[in-house]
Amino acid sequence: MTLDVRIHGRGGQGVVTAAELLSLAAFDQGLHAQALPSFGSERTGAPVVAFCRIDDRPIRSHDPVDHPSLVVLQDPTLLRAGDVLSGLTAAGIVVVNSSRTPEMLTAAGLQLRPGQQMVAVPATELSRELLGRPLPNTALLGAVAAVTGVVSLEAVRGAIRQRFGSQPKSVVAANVRLAESAYAAGMQAEEPRHA
């Protein structure tokens, strides 16, 4: 079992934190995991990329993920850049932060090849509702748990509690509820939509 993840978003959306949380959730389940940030001249609103590898065997590679089996797209406007899906494996999955229909996402630039799948989760809307701010990262981790089954929802909850333990309890609880809501939305998607 190997899961290579590339997370795209914008500065201020918690892209690096999402990779760290996913890695922590996997590690807490007894898997091998690593989170790799990609730093440049990040500033709020600038495109940001982070990577996560999960495996049941030791991970020897420490380079960026060029051929992800999962792409998490925290900001769907990045579809216009055209390269967010580059290298996605033939049976790869895309989890998109959006309440748009697959047809609307295709019109916005989401071009999947046959065999690739996508799931849309309104993570920003859920985040505004539960956190009062547009931080989609913990919601999208709940969706990743639902879609891949590689990490459990309980492991995601534990990673959030561990990472945000110094925050007020209300913030931790809101992030856990956010992951749970997106997990439920990901499970209701039944099967990811194919290209």
Buried (B, 14 or more C-beta within 10 A) or exposed (E): EEBBBBBBBBBBBBBBBBBBBBBBBBBBBEBBBBBBBBEEEBEEEEBBBBBBBBBEEEBEEEEEBEEBBBBBBBBBEBBEEEEBBEEBBEEBBBBBBBBBEBEEBBEBBBEBEEEBBBBBBBBBBBBBEBBEEBBBBBBBBBBBBBBBEBBBBEBBBBBBBEBBEEBEEEBBBBBBBBBBBBBBBBBEBEEBBEB
